[in-house]
Amino acid sequence: MTGLEQLQALMRGEAPSTPVAELVGFRLTAVEPGRALMVLDAGTRHATLLGTVHGGIIGALADAAMAMAYASTLGEGETFTTLEFKINFLRPVWQARLTAEGRLVQGGRTVGLTECAIRDDRGRLVAQATGTCMTLRGDQAAGRRPQISAGSGGEGGDA
């Protein structure tokens, strides 16, 4: 099964979400080759002492959206890992439905560049992220879960 087929199965409820997606509360709402949309209803359970949504929560949402966009391009027997990601926080969030659009900017045989725009329910840009993913095949993919799910896997950004 390709990465896109696995993600579509997840959206149909035929595959389970990851523990991190359940813990944080984000979900995959749309997927197509090289693009994924994820949603998080951010509120007080995601807050810092100052009352705003923690940057790590927003970062996890961005990482997951970029991971799903990358995963949607994988072939059978392929998996991947996130090598790095960077995020810019542009406005504070207290409580909002956040939508993260992950997109594959440039894909190659082994390494790809992803990006993510996170917007609040008023359409305002909250954060912008970029990431680098690496496709794993054969021995490199050995021992990794072949199933792709709504979070980035919880192990260094892996799916």
C-alpha positions in Angstrom: 0.0 0.0 0.0 1.4 3.5 -0.9 1.6 6.3 1.6 -1.3 8.1 0.1 -3.5 4.9 0.3 -2.6 4.5 3.9 -3.5 8.1 4.7 -6.8 7.8 2.9 -7.5 4.6 5.0 -6.8 6.7 8.1 -9.2 9.4 7.1 -11.9 6.7 6.4 -11.4 5.4 9.9 -9.9 2.1 8.7 -6.5 2.7 10.4 -5.8 4.0 13.9 -4.4 7.4 14.7 -1.0 7.6 16.6 -0.8 8.1 20.3 0.7 11.6 19.9 -2.3 12.7 17.7 -4.7 11.4 20.3 -2.7 13.1 23.1 -2.5 16.5 21.5 -5.8 16.3 19.6 -4.9 16.9 16.0 -6.5 15.1 13.1 -5.9 14.7 9.4 -8.8 16.2 7.4 -7.6 16.2 3.8 -4.8 14.6 1.8 -3.6 14.5 -1.8 -0.2 13.8 -3.3 2.2 16.3 -1.7 -0.4 18.1 0.4 -2.1 17.4 3.8 -4.5 19.4 6.0 -4.6 18.9 9.7 -6.8 20.5 12.3 -6.4 21.2 16.0 -9.0 22.7 18.3 -6.5 24.5 20.5 -7.6 25.7 24.0 -6.7 25.8 27.7 -5.4 22.2 27.7 -2.7 23.3 25.3 -1.8 26.5 27.3 1.4 27.8 28.9 1.4 29.6 32.3 0.7 32.8 30.3 -2.5 31.3 28.8 -1.3 31.1 25.2 -1.0 27.8 23.2 2.4 26.3 23.8 4.8 26.6 20.9 5.6 22.9 21.2 2.0 22.1 20.5 2.0 24.3 17.4 5.3 22.8 16.4 3.9 19.3 16.7 1.0 20.2 14.5 3.3 21.7 11.8 5.6 18.7 12.0 2.7 16.3 11.6 1.2 18.2 8.6 4.6 18.3 6.9 5.1 14.6 7.6 1.7 13.7 6.2 2.4 15.7 3.0 5.7 13.9 2.6 4.2 10.5 3.4 1.5 11.0 0.8 4.2 10.7 -1.9 5.8 7.5 -0.6 5.6 4.2 -2.6 5.0 0.7 -1.3 7.7 -0.4 1.2 9.0 3.1 1.8 9.0 5.0 5.1 10.7 8.2 6.1 12.2 10.3 8.9 12.2 14.0 9.6 15.8 15.3 9.5 15.0 18.8 10.8 12.3 21.4 11.0 12.2 25.1 11.7 9.2 27.2 12.8 8.4 30.9 13.0 5.7 31.9 15.4 3.9 35.0 14.1 1.0 35.6 16.5 -0.1 34.2 19.9 -3.1 31.9 20.1 -5.3 31.5 23.2 -8.1 29.4 21.8 -8.8 28.7 18.2 -9.3 26.0 15.6 -5.9 25.8 13.9 -5.6 24.5 10.4 -2.1 23.4 9.3 -1.5 23.0 5.6 1.6 20.8 4.9 3.0 20.8 1.4 5.9 19.1 -0.4 7.9 21.9 -1.9 10.6 19.8 -3.6 10.8 16.0 -3.5 13.8 13.9 -4.6 14.6 10.3 -4.6 16.0 10.5 -1.0 15.4 14.0 0.5 12.5 16.4 0.3 11.7 19.9 1.5 8.3 20.5 3.1 6.5 23.6 4.4 3.5 24.3 6.6 1.3 27.4 7.1 -0.8 27.3 10.3 -3.8 29.6 10.3 -6.4 30.4 13.0 -10.1 30.2 12.5 -10.1 33.8 11.3 -7.6 32.9 8.5 -4.7 34.7 10.1 -1.2 33.2 9.7 -0.1 32.0 13.2 3.1 30.2 12.3 5.1 29.1 9.2 7.4 26.1 9.2 9.8 24.3 6.9 11.2 20.8 7.2 13.5 18.3 5.6 12.5 14.6 5.3 14.4 11.6 4.1 12.9 8.5 2.4 14.0 5.2 3.8 14.0 1.9 1.8 15.1 -1.6 2.2 17.5 -2.1 5.2 17.1 1.5 6.2 13.3 1.0 6.7 13.7 -2.3 8.6 12.0 -2.4 11.9 9.9 0.7 11.3 6.2 0.6 11.3 4.9 0.5 7.8 1.6 2.1 8.7 1.4 5.8 8.4 -0.9 7.7 10.8 -2.1 11.1 11.7 0.8 12.1 13.9 4.4 12.3 13.0 5.1 9.1 15.0 6.6 10.5 18.2 10.1 9.3 17.6 12.1 12.2 16.2 9.4 13.1 13.6 9.2 9.6 12.1 6.0 8.2 10.7 
